[in-house]
Amino acid sequence: ITARVHAEEAHARLASILEATPDLVAIFEQDGCLRYLNGAGRQLLGLGAEEDVSARYVQDLFLAGVAQQQISQALIAVHQDGVWNGETVLRVAEGKGLPVSQVILAHRNTEGGIAYLSTIVRDISERKHFEAELQHQTTHDHLTDLPNRFFLVDRFTSALEYARRHGCYVAVLFLDLDNFKRVNDSLGHAAGDALLQQVAQRLKGCLRANDTVARHGGDEFTIVASDLDDSENVLVVLHKLHTAFERPVIVGAQEIYITFSIGIALYPHDGDHIDDLLHHADVAMYQAKSSGPN
């Protein structure tokens, strides 16, 4: 009787620990059929405290498709190696996905066979959000939230690779605001920053989803127009830019009409490497600027 009481006390302590942990903990059979799910797991999945989980499979706890397939592959690995760990996406209330880290363990009997499996699942959404925010800060300009020139090169590389495979054109446009120094000198740098932010939004609004506009630095912007069927299609881009800035930008109580000096280089006419195309667009922009604004 004493041994049984000690065993029951040990079982109760373990159960209280499992119920107190903030991570999802589950026990299941080799085929994935659930036998136990702790309180944190039930809360994450929107299940009641008394709801029977024995009709559910561990694969069903994860998003359909890739996540379910990943868990199925993980179970195969666990049978071979005894353990698997990785990252996947849990299906929580309302069918939403929650990024999680997961460990699956095989528990063996005295004969060495697998008696049952367990898994510990931890919410890593905050970490993922932080990583995404850090990545965004690394690749985007802090003032305008446009891609910076480092991210531009990455997108430009992808556009050129696509163009080489499909035989299409890519245009790179260097845009320099005319008389921007006058705005800073007369209205102040805060007004200049507000102007650049509004210009950035208008540039984004007049481009296609597969085009990229980046802030190259100062009052210079760069546009990569990819997948052009004809070199003359760059004129469509110019028309959109012209139309977008026909109306003034409002900064405080001031109406400011924006014009650009623009230099253009086309792949493959003006080069087939990023550095060459960027250089030629830059030279063309300065040549345009020397001829006067707009």
N, C-alpha and C positions, 0 to 999 in steps of 0.2 A: 504493500500500500504506500509506504514511504517513497519508494522509487517512482511509483505512478504519480504521486503528488508532485515530486520534483520535476518529472517530465512535463506535467501539465503546467507547472509554473514557468519552466523554460519555454514551452510553446507559447504561453501567454505573453511572456516578455518579447519573444521574437515577433509575435503578431502585433504587439503595440508599437514596436519599432517600425515595422512595415507600414502600419497605418499612419504613423506620424511623419514618415519621410515625404518631402514635397515632390519627389520623383514618382513617375508611374512605375509600379512593380507588378509583374504578372508571372503566373506559373501556368504552364501549358503542356499538353502531350506532344509526342513526336510529330503528329500530323498537324499541329498548330491549334488544336482545340483547347480553349481556355478552361482552366480549373480554378484560378484565383486572380482577382484584380483588386489592388488596394484602393483606399479612399481617394488618393490624389489622382489615380488613373480614372476612377469613376467620374470625378469632378471634371477632369480635362475632356472626357468623352461625353459628358452630359448624361451619365447614367445614375439612376437612383441607388441608394445605399443597399437596398434589398433586391435589386434587379438581378435576375439569374444571368450569368455570363457563360454558362456551359454550352450554350448553343452558338457562341461566337468563336471565330478563329482569329489568331493573332494577326494574320494577313489582312483581315477586315478592318483593323484599327488604323490602317494607313491609306493614304490617298490612292485612288485607282490608277492602274497603269504602271508607271515607272516604280513608284514606291512599293506597290504590292509585289511586283516582279523582283525588286531588290530584296525584300524580306524572304521570298521563296528561295532565292539564291543563297541568302544568308543561312537559312535552315540547313541547306545542303552542306555549307561550309562548317556549320556547328557539328553536324554528325561526323564529319571527317576530323576536325581539329579540336572540337570541344568548346570553342569560343569564337565569337564574331563581334566586331565593333565597327561602327560607322555612323554616318549621318543620313537621315531620311526625313520624310514629312508625315507627321501624324495627322489623321483626319479627326478634327475636334468638332464641337457643336456646330450645327448649320452647314456641315460639309466643308468647312474652311480648313486650310492646311497650316500646320504649325511645324516649323523646322526643329528637329530634335537630334540629339546624339543618342545612340542606343548600343547597349551591350546585350548579347544573347549568350547564355551559358548552358552547357549540357551537364546534368547531374547524373552520376552513374551509380548503379547498384553494386552489391558485393561481388557479382560475377563479372563486372566490368562493362555491362551493357548500359544503355541510356535509360534511366528510370523516368525522367521528366526534364523539361527545359524551363529556364526562367529568363526574364528580360528586365532590364532597368532602362527607362527612357527619360531623358532630361530635356526640358525646354531650353533651347538656345536661341530663341527669337531675338532677345535683347542683344546678344553677341553678334548675330547676323545683321541686325539693324545698324549696330556700331560699325561693323566691317563695311557695310554698304555706304554708310555716311562717310567713312574715311576714304573709301575708294572714290566717291563722288568729289570730295574735296581735293583729292590728288589729281583728278582729271578735268576739273571745271574751274573756271574763273570765279573768284569769290564775289566780285562786284556784279557781274551780269548773269551769272550762273550758266553761261555758255561753255561748251567744251573749250579747254585751253589748247595751246598749239601742240602739246605732247599727245593729247587725245586725238587732235586733228590728224596728226601723222598716222596714227593707228587706223582711223577711219579711211584716210586717203589710201593707205596700203591695201585695205580690203577692197576699195573701189577700183583700184588699178588691177588687182588680181582678177576681179570679176570681169573687167573690161577686156583683159587679155584672153580670158576663156571664151567670151561671148562676142568679141569683135565690135564692141561699142566704144563710145567716146566718154572722156571725163574732162570736165572743165574745172579749173581752179581760178577763183576771182579774188584779187586783193582789193579791198575797199579802204580808202582813207577819207575820213570826214573832212570836208572843206571848212576852213576857218574855225576849227574847234578851239584853237588857242584864244580866239576872240571871246568865245563864250566863257571860258575859264577866267579871262582877265576882267570881263565886264560884270559877270554874275557870280563868280566865285567857284571854287572847286566842287562844292556840294551840288551846285546846279549842273556843273559838268558831269558829275557822277550820275545824277538823275537823268540827264540827257542820254548818256551812254546806256543806261538800263532800259530806257524806252526804245532806243534805236535797236538794241538787241532783241527785244520782244517783237518789234515789227519785222526784223529780218527773219526771225524764226517763223513768223506767221505767213510769209510769202514763199516759203520753200516747201518742197515735197518731203515726205517722211524719210526717204532714203538719201536726202541731201544733208550736208553738215555745214553749219555756220559756227565759227569759232572766233573768240576774241584773240587776235594775234598779239595784242599789247597796245597800250595807250589808246589812241583813237582809230586803230586799225583792226579790221575784221577780215576774215578769210572764209570763203564759201567753196565747198567742194560739191559740184553738181555731177552726180554719177549716173551711169546707165543712160547716156544720151544716144538715141538712134542715129542722129545726124549732128554734125558739128554746128550747123545753123541753129540747133535747138537752144544754144546758149543765149540767143537773142530773146527767147521766151523768158529766160531767167532775168535778163536785163529789163525787160518790159515790166515784169512783176515788181522788181525793185523800184523802178521809176514810179509805178502806180502807188506802191505802198507809202512813198514819201511825198506824194503830191500835197497832202494836207500837213499842216505844221505839227511839230511836237510841242506840247504844252509843258513848260517848266515853271512852276510857280504861277505868276501872272503873265509870263512871257510866251509869245508864240515864236517858235524858232523853225525856220524852214531848213531842211537838211538836204545837202547835196554831197555826192561822193566823187572822188577821182578813182577810177577803176582800171585795174590791169588784169588781163586775162591770158591764161596759157591753156592750151588744149592737148590732151593726150589722144593720139600719138604724134600729132603734128609738131608740137614744140618740145618733145622729149618723152622718154619712157621711164624716167626715174623721178622720184619725189623731189629730190634736191634740185634737179634741173627745172622741173615745172614750177616749183615755188620761186626759184630765182628768176625765171623768165616772167612770171606774173608780177613779181616785185619790180623788176626793171620796167615793165609795161606801165605799171601804176605810176611810177615816178615820171615817166615820159608823158603820161596823160596829165599829171599834176602840173608839169611845166608848161602845158598848153592853156592853163587856166582852170577854174573850178568846173565841176559838173561835166 
